[in-house]
Amino acid sequence: MVGQRFMENLIDLDVDKKCTISTFCEEPRAAYNRVKLTSYFETRDPSALTMTSEFDAEGRTPWYEENNVELLLNDKVVSIDTESKTVVGASGKEVDYDVAVFATGSYPFVPPIPGKQRPGVFVYRTIEDLENMLAYVKENNVKSAAVIGGGLLGLEAAKAVADMKVESHIIEFANILMCRQIDQGGHDALVGVIEDMGLKVHCGARTESFVGEDGSTDNDSESPVSALRFSNEDWEDLPVQMVVVSAGIKPRDELARDTDIAIGERGGIVVDEQLKTSADGVYAIGEIALYNNFIYGLIAPGYDMAGVCSKIVAEKELGIELGLDELPAFTGADLSTKLKLLGCDVASFGENQPSADDPDVSNLVWNDHLGGIYRKLIFNKEGTKLRGGILVGDASDYTKLHKLAMQGGELPENPAMLLAPPSARGEVEVEELSSDPNAQICSCNDVTRGQIADVIGELGVEGATLKEVKTCSKAGTGCGGCEPDVKMILSQELEKLGGSLSNHMCEHFPYSRPELMALVRTAADPETVDSFDKILAKHGHGDGCETCKPAVASILASIYNGNILDDGRMGLLDTNDRALANMQRGGSYSVVPRVPGGEITPEQLIQMGQTAMKYNLYSKVTGAQRIDFFGAAKHQLPDIWEELGSVGLESGHAYAKALRTVKSCVGSTWCRFGVQDSVGFAIRVENRYKGIRSPHKLKSAVSGCVRECAEAQGKDWGMIATEHGYNLYFGGNGGVNPIHAQLFATDIDEDTVIKYTDRYLMYYILTADKLERTAPWQQKLPSGKNGGGPIEHLKEVIIEDSLGICDELDKRMQYLVDSYHDEWAEVVKSPERRAKFKQFVNTDENQEREEQIEFIDQRGQVRPTDWVADGQSQTNWKPEDTDVFARSEKSWVTVGKTSDFEADVGSTILYGESQLAVFNNAKQGEWYCTQNMCPHKQAFVLSQGIIGDAEGISKVACPLHKKQFGLADGQQLDGDLSLITFPVKIEGDDVLVELPSEVEVNAILGTSGLRVQSSCPDITGTDLEKDILNGVKNSTVAVF
């Protein structure tokens, strides 16, 4: 690949055809993309991997003849004489050269494991290797195979094995996969994705031998491989019928070893910054080149070498005047990379693994095991510079982050805003793609957005297929990591729909949210789809999970609008909805009353202050004209809301994917510039749409004049007053990636604003994906008939009724408005609903917030102490013994009646001073009991997590960070933590848990001993460069 790129570059520079090129190729076909070797199984057609054009029957392509390149197939160079400047191929072909370029690459490193000579042991490097594997699998009925190596090549090989319909085991010596690119957290996320695909991962493996069918373990037997034997203590043999070794590479420098060309101590041909070797006229590029004692095994550095070398050869060897300001030089390479491994984004950039003793490091980590996403951003201590990072599962903003790390740039005031993946922010990839024509899209081939756009324009609408765009621009033909960006640019340039492919919500529903919403809203009999269980039975399978349950709850709320705590819906609710409050660090909650339009009475302010003082709540004015109270215990919430409700304060729905606020300036009622009553209209708008559930949060604003003090154009929808009414804007978002809303209508009255907004919001609710904000949803809509883009389409739908759905949109929105209920008022007046907020099922006793996490003083108020970084004391808690109560005497303890435990959710019981979580999995008729403390951050919250299943395993997802634990055995499904579990049985109406004595349980799980505190003890060379004469004619370059 690198040799091919060198030839292409040199031919482009050699416009006067001063040189002829001969290239030796050991394989039976010309250059192909070895990086994308795994995709060979999609077609079994070598031409799908070609770097030029389709192969003919002899393995040639027209490119070589068209460019006067002598292609010597099936011929490996066996000797080079640097004095006489000749090379000889295995065929006996001798070529004289003026310049020789080593591009021999590398060969697979095969560890000295006894049995490596056996039939069934392969390496992964060429198309022939794959064909030989396929033949062996078919001839020997191979069912299971092992891949030795868990690096980039090993994972690609494992995918190749899986594509052969063979069980694939990844065997890695290190404790984590891809140890040069990612850390433990990235490994955990990647393993989750890999194992979800059915592959098995074995890290820390010490492979002792490849065992033959005859039981032999020596280096002589030709008995086919039948198993792997390990030296790890207690590891059993792994039965496999094939082994693929992909444990790294070694440079193919054997040809140079018999010459005067300098070789590195551990292999590789030594080169200087111009890629020159110690021999006159000899260069080396790619994986054979040892620069500064380092071999670069990625394709992008190889292409950089090819670019430098081609310019040096052209100017210094061929005498071609290139007009260069300075001598081209290869001075190392950015080893940042973004790949798609086994369908999973994996990227690392910058200083992704700084040394442990580096004092100028501050890490931020996003660890979403449920979504299979891990992100680690590494900043300097002051948080003013992004030094590097690791992205697994969602690397769609890699380009932006990579640029910040490598080129610098201003960071957000709060650098943590860079941490959340775009998928969690409800964004789509189009938002992070730069529109700058000079923005680099393909780092392997240094292709910019503008160059891709030019290619698309030249090909035209009919000719601009993805394949042609990649071939002509070279974008996406290297590692393939930028292919999604190329697709997006192609889509944008051709004005086609973006993001039109549906993604299944999870393993339980083979539909996206819009598809499932359509099935529910169009059901002939609404009673067949008015609950999660009915929808699951009709359109899905299994028990559901923390992904689909909240999505379906949102759909039900958007159509039926029943109380979200009633009729079994509480078990569908995510962390915050279930408590009607936002869970904060340490498991306490925040309280946010609604303040429509920002207007509040003195009486309400006084009551807020009194309530905050009574419950010692941390108070803060939000950025959206409301007052936030932090630190409430869940059992206190009904009493707090009863007091706030006494002065007419309602739920602010800060916990919900719903309308948050309608911000306003004071408008014409006070401001001398105001032209409309923005406060009054904001109150009207907020009171109309309050409580309506949607795919993501909603924000709005009304400005009283064009001065735009309420920032209406930065909201999902906004209104700016004019002399004649309001200008209406749709599709803005603030946050990490601010987007201005687009002008939809001008000078319309309030009633018309309401009508258009009704239709816009309901169209969004019915068709947006889960957790998708209005801005990315709007950008994905089709263009209007007149080419006016998505906003024109919205005008056609909302004003002209082009889809014939306005009547439905109007009626559905009016139903939601008419059926509004203040959720906290409903709780306060209902003893049954208030009981859902009781801390412990089996006692009226409470453990206060200070008993569960230390609260510290800050500027006259209190807040929970900081969590420490993962891996330090008070994180990732583990008992000293995996079965800590194995020798304890136990008894069955009655902890309540079956009616005390809500179906399909967890509830907390108090045993001594220990919190335990009891889960009533009514759908499966199963009961479980575990510790209530999530071991990750030692927070007492597990009973508040959503229960469901993963491939049939009943589980709970921690409400704080979504770590998943099996309920039967307590093992973390996405990591190495675990819970202590206790047997449960039902006798009549009694729920009994088998428990050791209170003293023993308290010693291990007592709240006082596990309470997070601010401090606690630890418990757990160019000297040989020669002058080259300018003007050399008819030079010969040999590439091999």
N, C-alpha and C positions, 0 to 999 in steps of 0.2 A: 504494500500500500504506500509506504513512504517512498520507495524507489519509483513507483508509478507517478507519485506527485512531483518528485524531483524532475522526472522527464517532461511532464506537462509544463512545469514552470520554465525549464530551460528552453523548450521549444517556443514558448511564448516570447521569451527574451531574444532568442536567436532569429530575428526576423529576416536576416540575410542568409540563413541556412549555412552557417560557417562550420557546423559540425555534423557528424553522423553518429548515431547512437546504436549500440548493440546491447541488448539486455538478456541475461541468462535467467531462465526460469526453471527451477527444479520440478515444479508440478506440471501436470498434463494440460494446464490451461493458463491463460494470461491472468493478470492481476485481478483479484476480487476482494470484496470487503470482508476481511476476516473478523472484524469487530462484530458484525451482524451475522455470524455464522449460525447462531441458533435459529434465525428466521428461515434457514434452508428447509426446515421441515414444513413450512407453509406451502411450498411449491415443489420441492425436490428438483428445482430447476436452477443449475449453477448461474444461468444468465441473470437471475434475480439479484445476484450479488455482484455482478460485474461492475468494474470501475470505469468502463468505457461504453461498450455496447454489447449486443448479444454475442455469445460464443458460437462459432460454427462447430462442425463435427470434429475438427482437430483442436478445439480449445482456443482458437484465435478470434480476434475481433478486427474489423476494418481499420481501427484507429492506428494500428502500428504501421500498416502499409501506407495509409494516408499521410503519416507524419515521418515517413522514411526511417522508421525504427526497425532494426533487425531483431526479431523475436526468436530466441532459441529455446523452445519448449522442451521439457523433459531432459534438460541438460544443466547439470550443476557444475559450477567452476570447481576444479580440483586442485589448481595451482596458480600462483601469480608470481611473476618474476619482476620485482620492482626496479631492477637494474636495466633489463632489456625492455621493460614495459610491455609485457605480454601476459595474457591470461589464457588458460587452457580448460576446456570443458570436459566432462566425463565422456563425451562423444568423440573426443580428440580435436574438436574445433578449437583453433587457436586464433586469438584476436589481439592485434596490436592496439595499444591505447596511448593517448596523450594524458587522459584523465581517467582514473578508475574510482568508482564510487561503491563502497561496501554498503549494501542495504539488505544484508543477509538475515537481519532480524534475530530471532531467538528460537530456541527449541524448548519443548516442555521439560521441566525438571522432574525426574522420577526418583523419589527417595529410595535409598538402598533397602527396600523392604523385601525380605525373603518371599519368593513366589511371584515376583514381578514379571517373570518370564512366561507365566502360564497363559494358555488360551483363555480368552475372556478378559484379559487385562489390556486396556487401551489408553492412549493419550488423546487429548482433545485439542486439535490444532488446524486440521484441514478438512476439506469436503470429503476426501477419501477416508479420513478417520470416521466421519459420521456414517458414510456408506458401509464401512466395515462393521461398525457397531450395529447398524440396522440389520445387516445380513446375519450377524451372530445372534441377535435377539430372536430373529425369525427361525433360524436353524436350530437353536437350542432352547426355544420356549422360555426365554428369560423372563422372570416375573419380578425380580428385585435386583437392584444394582446399587453400588456404592460409588460416590464421587469423592476422591481424596483431594481436599482443598476447599476452603470456604472463603476464598478471596473473590475478586471480580470474575476471573476465568472459571473458578470452581462453581460459582453460582450459575454462570452461563451453561456450563456443562451439565449441571443438575437439571436445568430447564430442558436441555436437549434430551436427557434421559427420560424425563417426565413426558416429553412430547412423543417418545417412543411407546407410550402407554406402559411404562415400567415403573414400579415403585422405586422412588429415588431417595437414597440416604446420603446426606452431606456429612462428611467426616472431616473435622477441622481440629488441628493440633492445638491451636490457641483457644483461649476460653471464650472468645467471641468471634463472630464472623467479621470479615473485612476490617481486621484490626488496624490497618493503616489508614482507613478512611473514617471509621465511626467508633463510638465508644459503647459502653454497656447499654445505655438507654437506646441508642440507635439499633444496636444488636437485638434488643428485646422487641422493638417494633418490627424490625425486618423479619425476625423469626416468626412473629405472629402471622405476618402475611404469608411467609413461605409455608408454614404448617397448615394454614387455612387452605392452601392449594393441594394439600395431601403429601407434601414432601416432609421428610424427617431430618432433624438436625441433631448432630452429635458433636458437641464441642468439648475441648479438653481431651480428645481421643488420642491415645498412644497406640497406633497401629503396629502390632508386633510382626504379623505375617499375613500373607494371602494363602489361605488353606485350600488345598486341592480336594477334588472329590474322593481321592484315595486317602485323605487325612494327612498327607505330607505337608511339611512347612519349610522345605528346603529350596535352594536355588537351582536345582537340577530337574525336578519332576516336571513333566509336561501334562500332568493331570489338570483338567480345567478347574478354574477357580470355583469354590463353592461357599466360601465364608471368609470373613475378616476376623482375625484374632487380635485381642488387645492386651496390653500389659497393665491396663488400669485394674486396680483391685476391684473385684466383684463384678467386672464387666463380662458378660457372656459373649460367645461368638455371635457374629451377625451374619445370618445366612443370606448370601447374595450369589447370583450366577454371573455377574459381570462387575468389573471394576474400571472406573474411568479416572485416570490420574491427571489432575489439573492443579498441581501444588506449586505453581510458580514457573518462572522461565529462566533460561541461561542464555547469554548471548552466543550466537553461532560464530565464534572467532577462530575455529580450528584452521581455516584457510590461512589466516594471518600468522598463526603461531610458527609456521615454517619459514617465515620471512623476517626481515629486519623491522617490521612494523611493531611499534610499542604496544604491549598488551597490559591491561590492568592486573593487579595482583589477584583479583577475584574474577577476572575475565572482562571482556569488552575491549574494543580498540580505542586507545587514548586519542582524543581529538582536542583541538584548541577552539577558540571562539568562532573561527571560520570553518569548523568541522574538518580541518586538515589533520591528517595523521603524521606520523614521523617520517613517512616515505614521500618522496617527491611526486606530486601529481595524484596522490591517493587521498580520498576523503571517506568518511564514514558517517552514516546518518541512521536514525531510528534506534531500535533496541540493541544494535551492535555497538553504538557509539557510547564511549565512556567520557563524559564531560565532567570535569571537576570531581572525579571519583564517584560519579553517579550515573546509573542507567535509567533513562526515562522510558517507562513501559506503556505510557498512554499515547493515543494517536495524535492528540493536539501538539505535544512537543515534537513528535516526529515530523509533523507537517511544518512546524516552525523551522526545524533543521533543514528540511527539503527546500524551504523558501530561502534561507540564508545561503545554503550551499549552491543553489542554482545561480544566485546572483554573483557569488564569488567566482564560480567556474566561468560564468559568462564574461565577467569583466576582467578577471585576472588571468584566466587560462585561454579564453577565446578572443580577448581584446575587444569585446563589445562595449562601447561607451554607453553606460546607463545613466550618467548624470547624477550619481549618488552623492549626497552631501557628506556622508561618512561611510566608513566600511561596515557592511552588514556584519552582525555578530550574534551568535547564540550564547546567551549568558545565563542559561537556565530557563526554567519554565514555571509558570503558575500551574501547580498540580491540582488545582480546583477541578472538580468534575461533577457533572450531572448525568446520571444514567437512569435507565428504566430496567431494573433487575427483577425478573419474574413478575412483571406487572407492577412493581413497586418503585416509586421515585426514591432514588438514593443520591444524595449530593453532599459534597463537602467542599469548603472553600477557605482560603486564607489559612490562618493559624488555627486549625481545627482541633489540635491536641497539644496545647502549650505544655511546657514542662511543669511538673508538680511544684517546683520551687520558684516559679515565675511569680513575682509579687504584684505584677500589674495586670491582674486577671479578675474579671467579674463575669460570672456565668448566669444566663437565664435559660430555663429549661421548660419546654412544653412537652408533656408526656401524656398523650391521649391513647391509651391502650385499646380502648373500644374502637376508635377510628383508625387504629394502626398508624398513628402519626407521632413522630418524635422529632423535636427541633431543639437544638442547643445553639444559642448565640453567645459568642465570647467577646466581651467588651474589655476595654481598659478599665482600671479601677474607678476612674472618674465618670465612666459612662459616656465619654465624648467621642470615642472611636470604636467602630466595629472591627475586631481583629480577625474573626473567622466564624465558622459555624458548621453544623451538621444538620442535615435535613433528611428525614426518612418519612415516606408516606405521602407528603405533600411538599413538593419543591417548586411549586408554580411561580413563586416569587424569587427564585434563585438568581435570576439576572439582576434584579434590583439589589439584593443583598450582596451578591458577589461584587457588584460595582462599588457599593459602599465600603466593602472591606478592602478592595484592591486599589481603588482610586481615591478613596476618602469621600467626603461629602458631609453635609450637615445632617445630624441625626435628629429624630423627634425630641421634643423636650423631655418626654418620658420614653427612653429607648425600648422599654418593654412593649411598646406598641408595635414593634417590628416582629415580636415573637409569635403571635397567633398566626396559624396558617390561613391563607385566603379562604379555604373551605370552611373554616370555623367562623370567619367574618362574613359569611354569606356573599362572597365575591366570586367572580369568574375570572378566568385567566386573562381575558381581554383587558382587564383593568391594570395588570402589571406589565403588559407589553408596551414598550415605548413606541410612540408615533414618530420619533426622530428617525429620519432616513439613515443617519449615521450610526444608529444603535446596533451593536453587534448582536446577531441572533445565533449564528453558528460559530462557536469558538474553535472547533476543530479546523474549519476551513476559512475562518475570518470573513464571514459573509454578513453583510449588513442588511437591515430591513429594506433600505432603498434599493439595494441590488436585487433582492428577491422581488420587490414590487416591479422593477424594470423588466425582469424576466417574465413575470406574469403578463405585463403589458405587451411584450413582444410576442408571446405565445397566443394571446387573445383568449376570449371566453371559451372557445371550443377546444383549444389546444392546451390550456393551462390545467393539466391534471397534476396531482401531487407528485406522481412519478416523474413527469416531465420537468416540473419546477425544481425538484431535487437534482435531477440530472444536469439541467442547464445552469443552475446556480451553485451546485455542490453543497448547498445547505441541507443538513440532515443526512448526509452520506457518510459521515464519520461514525461517531458513537451512536448516533440516532437520538440523543437526548433532547435535541431541539426540535424534533419532528412535530410535536404538538404546537410549538410556536409557528412553525412553517405552515401547518394546517390552518392555524388561526389567521395568519396573514393572508393566505390564499382565500380563506372564507371572506375576510373583510374586503379584499381587493375585488372579488367577484360579486360582492354585495349579496352573499348568500346568508342563510341562517347560521348563526353561531350557536354552538352548544345544543344542537338538535338531537343528539343521541341520548337516549334515556338511560339512566343508571338505576339499577335496582336499589331500593332503600336499604335492604339488608338481606340476610339469608332467608328471612321469613316471608318476604313479599317480592315477587318478580316484577315489580312495577316501581316507577318513580312516583314521587308525591303527586305531580299533576295527573298522571295516569290513574292512580288510585283515587284521587279526588273525583275524577270524571266517572269512574265506576260507581262510586258512592252516590254522587249527586244525580246520576241518571238511572239509578236502580228503579225498576218497575214498581217494586214494593219497598218503600223506605224502611219498613219495619224489619226487613232482612239485613239491613246494614246500619242499624242505629246503635251498635255497640262494638267495642273492639273484638270481642269474641265472635260475633257474627261476621264481621268483616274478615277476620282471620280465617274462619272456617270456610268462607265463600271464596276468598281471593288469596289466601296464604296458607301457611302451615307452621307447625311448631308452637312454641309458647309466646313468641315475641321477644323483644329485647329493648335496651335503653335507646336504641335508634328509632325503631318503628313505633313503639308505644307513644312517645310524645308527639310524633308526626300524626298518628291516627287521632290522638286526643285533640290536636289542633283542627283536624278535618271535622271531627264531630262537633267541636265548639263552633266552627265556622258555618255549619249547616243547621245544627239543632239547638246550640247555645244553652244546653242544660247546665246546671251547677256542676262545676268540674270536680267537686268532692263527693258527688252522689252517684249512686247506681254503679259502683265498681270502678268509676273513672279515676279514683285517686291512685290506683295502681299503675296508671298510664303516665302519671305526671312526673316531669323531670324535677331535679333538685328543688328549684325555687317555687314552681307552681304548687307542689304538694303542700308547702307550708304557707302559700300565699305571701311569701316574703323571700328576699334574697339571702341564701346562706353565705355567711362570711367566714373568714379564717377562724378556726377553732370551733365552728359549729353553731355560733350565735347568728342572729338574723337582723336584717335592717327593716325599718318601717318608713314608707314613703307615702304620705297622704297626697291625694290629687289636689292640685291648685289650678283650676281651669283658667287658662289665659294669664296665669301669674297673679290673679286678683285674690287677695286674702283679707279677712277682717281682723281687727285687733283682738276680738274675742277668740278667734281661732288661733292667733299667734300666742295668746296667753295660755290657752289650753295645751298647745304644743309644748310650751316651756314647762308648764307644770308637770306634764306627763314625762317629759325627758328628765326632769329633776327627780321625780318619784322613782323611776326605774334606772336612774344613773346611765342614761343613754348618751353616747357621743353624738353631737349634733353638727351638721354641716349643711350649708346651702349648696345645692347642686348647680350644675351648669345649665339647667333647664327650668329655672324659676320655681324650684321646689325645695323643701327642707327634708333632709335625710337624717334618720335616727338609727344609730348602730348599737349593737350589743345586746339586743333583746333575746331572751331565751324563748324557745318555741312555746313553752307552756304559758308564757306571759303574754303572747300575742293577742289572744282574745280580749284580755282585760285592757290592754293598751288601746286596742281598736274600739272598745266600748267607750272609753274616755274620749278618744278623738271623734268618734261618731256623734257624741253628745252635742257637738257644735257644728255638725253637718259635714265633717270631713269624710271623704270616701276613699276607697282603695285607689292608689295611684298606678296600679298594675306595673310597677317597676320590675316585678318578678316575672312578667309574662311576655310572650311574643305577641304584643298588642300595642295599642296606642299609648305612648308614654306621655307626651305633652304637646300642647299647641302654644308655642311661645308668642309673646306679643310685646310690642312697644305700647306706650300710653295712648298713641293715636290722637285723634282730633279732640278727645274729651279734655286733654290737658296740654298737649304739645302745640306750639304755635305753627309748626310746619305740617301737622297732620291734616289729611284730607278725608279720612274715613275713621269710624269708630273701631279701631283694630282690636281693642280689648273686648268690646261687646261681641264682635264677630268671632274672635278666638274662643271665647267662652261658649258660644253657640256651636262652633265646630267641635271643640273638645267634648262637650256634653253629648254630641250626637254619636261620636265614634268611640267613646270610652268603653273599654271592656271587650271590644271586638278582637277576637283572636285572628292572627294572620301568620304567614310563614316565618316572618321575622318581625322585630320591633318596628314601630312606626313613629315618626316624629313630624310635626308640622309647625308652621309659624305664620303669623299675620303681621305685616309691616304697614304702618299707617301712612307711609309716603315713600317716595322713591329713594329716600335716604337709607332705607332697608335696615333699620336698627335691629329688627327681629331675626335677620339672617334667613329669610324665607327661602332663598334660592339654594340653601344648603340642606334642605329638608326633603323628606320623601314627597311631600307636596307642600306648596307654600303660596301665599297670596300677598301681593303688593298692591296697596291702595292707589287708585288714580282718581282724578276729578270725576270720572264717570262710573266708577265701580272698582273692580279688582282685576289685575292681571294674574292668571293662574298658571303655576309652574308644576311640572311633574318630574319625578325621578332623580332627586338630588340625595346625596348622602354626605354626612360629615365623617369623622373618624379618621382611620389610618389613611385611606385613599379618598380624599374629598372629591365629590363630583357635583358640579352645578346642575340644578334642575333645569329642564328645558321649558321654554314658553309654550303653553298649550292654547290659551285663549286670552283675549284682551278686553278690558272695559266691560266685564260682565257683572251682573248684580249678584247679591249673596245667594239667592235661591238657585241661580244657574251654577254658581260655584259648587253648591251642595249637590246638585244633580250630577254634575260631571265628576265630582269627587266620589260620590256613591259608586258610580260605574267603574271608575278607575280602580278604586280599592277592591271592589268585588272581583273585577277581572284579574287583578293581581292575586287575590286570595285563591281563586279557582285554578290558576294556571302556573303559579310560581313553584319552584322546587323548594324542598325543605331548607330552612335557614338561608333563604335567598332574599337579599334586600331588594327594594324596588329598583334601584339603579342598575344592577347587573341584569335583573329580570327585564327591565325596559330595553336595555341594550341588545338583548337577545331576540327581541320581537322582530318580525319581518318589516321590511321597508314599505312605506305607503305606495300606492299605485303610481303616484307621480314622482317617485324617487326621493321622497322627502324624509326617508329614514323612519325609525320606530315611532317618533312623535307624530308623524303623518299617519301612520297606521293607527295609532291611538285615536286620533281625530276621526278617522273613518269608522272605528268601532264605537266610540263613545258618542259622537255627535251625529254621524250619518247612519249608524246602526248597520254597518256593512256585513256583520256576522249574524244579524237578526237575534241578538241576545240581550239587547238593552232592557227589555221587559223583565227577563229573568234576573238580570243584575239589579234592577230597581227593586224588585220584590224581595230578593234575598237580603239586600242591604236593609230594607225597611223592617224585615222580620228581625234581624239582629238588633236594630235600634229599639224596636218595640219590646223585645224580650230582655233588655238590659236589666241586670241586677247587680247591686253592689255586693261583691263576694264577701267582704268582711262584715257587712251588715247582716248578711244571711247567716254567717257563722255566729255572730254575737247573739242573735235572737234564738238560735237553735241549740238546745242542750246536746243533741246527738252530734252536731257538727263540732261544737266546742270540745266534746270528748276526744275528737281526733287529735287535739293538740296537747293532750295529757302526756307528760313526760314518760311515765312508767305505767304499764298496764296493770301491774300487780300491787301498786301502792300509791297513795296520795303524796308520799314523800317526794321531794325534788332535790336534785343536785344542781346547785346554782352554777352559773357560768364560770365564776372564779375558781370553782372546784375542779374544772375540766381543763382550763388553760389560764395561765397567769395573766392578769390585766395590769398594765403599767400606766403611770401618769404621763400625759402629753399635753402641755400647754393648758393645764387646768381641767382637762377631761381625761377619760380612761379609754384605753384600747388594748386589744390582746397583744401579747408579746410577739416579737417576730419569730417566724419559723426559721430554723436553720437550714442550710443547704443539704440536699440529699446526701446520704452517706455519713453524715455526722450524727452525734448522739441525739436522741429524740426523733430519729427518722428511721424508717425501714426496720421497725421493731420485730424481733424474733425471740421466741422463748428459748431458753438454754437447751431444752430437750424438745424434739419434735412431738413427742407424746408425753407432755409434762405431767399429766395426771394418770399415767398408766398404772402406777402402783398405789393410787389413792383408793380409799374405800368410798364407794359412791352409793347414793340413794336416789329414789325418784321423788322429786319435789314438785308439788302442784304450784303452777305459776299463773293460773287463771282459767277462765271458761273459754271454750272455743269461740263464743260470741264476742269475747273481748278482743280478739285478734282479727283485724280487717283482712278480708280475702285478698290474696295475691299481692300483699305488701309485707314489709317488716314492721315489727313493733318492738319496743324496748321494755325489758324487765330489769328490776334491781334485785340483786342477790348479794346480801351484805352491803358492801360499798362498790360492788362490781356491776357494770352495765353489760347485759347480754341482749342479743338481738334474736328474736323469734320470727321466723318467716313461715307464713301460711300460704304455701303454693297450692291454692285450692284447685287450680286448673288440672294439676297432676295428682291431687290428693296427697301431697307430701308436706311434711313439717320439718323444719330445720332450726337448729339453735347454734349461734356462734358468738364470739366476743363482739361487742358493739364498736370497739375501737378499730378503725382502719390502721393497720400497722405502718402505712406509708408516712403519715404525718401525726400519728397518735391522736387522731380526732375521733370523738365518740359519735359517729354519724352513720354507721353502716345500715342501721335499720331504716334509714330514709332513702336508701338506694332502690333503684328499679330492679325487680327480679325478672328473670326470663330464662332463656336457654341459648347455648351455643353448641350447635351440632348435637343436640340432645342432652347436654350437660346443664343441669339447673345451676343458675349462677345469680350473683348480685353484683351490681356495678356501684362502686363507692360514689356517693353524690358529689364529692369534692373534685376528684381527678379521674373518675371513671375507671379506676383499676378494678379488674374483674376477678371474682373469687368463686370457685365452685362451692356450692352450699353443702354438698355431701361430705367432702373431705377437707374443705377450707383452703385448698391449694389455689394460688393465684394462677389464672389461666393465661396471663400475659406477663408473667415475671416469676420471681423466685420467692415471693413473700407467701405467707400462709396465715390462716386463722385457726384458733382453737375451736373445735366443734364439740357439741354435746348431743347425745341421743334424745329424741323427743318421742313421746307416745301419747295417744289419746285414749282415755278411759271414760266412756260416756260423754259428758260435756266437759270433762276436765282435761286440761293440757298439762302434761308432766314432763319435766326435763331431768335426766339422770345427771346428778352433780356431785362433786366432792363436797367436803364441808365448806362453809363460808370462809373459814380461816384460810384454807388452802387456796381457794379461788381468789380471795382478796390479795394473797401474797403474790399472785401472778398478774391478775387482771384488775386489781383495785384501782379505782379512779385516782386516788391520791398519789399512788406510786407511778402512774403513767401520765399525770398532768404535765403538759408542756410548760416549762419555766424558762426564764431569761438566762439562767445559768444553772447547771447541775453537773454532778460527776458523771463520768463515762460509764454507762451500764452496758452494756452489751460488748598545555604549554606551547609556547609558540616559538621556542628558540630555533627550531628546525625549519621555519618558514623560509622559502627561497624566493628570490626575485624572478618574476615571470615576464617575459618580453611581451609587449602589446602587439596586437596585429597578427597573432598566429592564425593561419588559415587552415581549413580542412582538417581540424582536429577531430579525434575520435574519442568519444566518451563511452566507457564500458560500465554498465550498471549490473550488479549481481547481488 
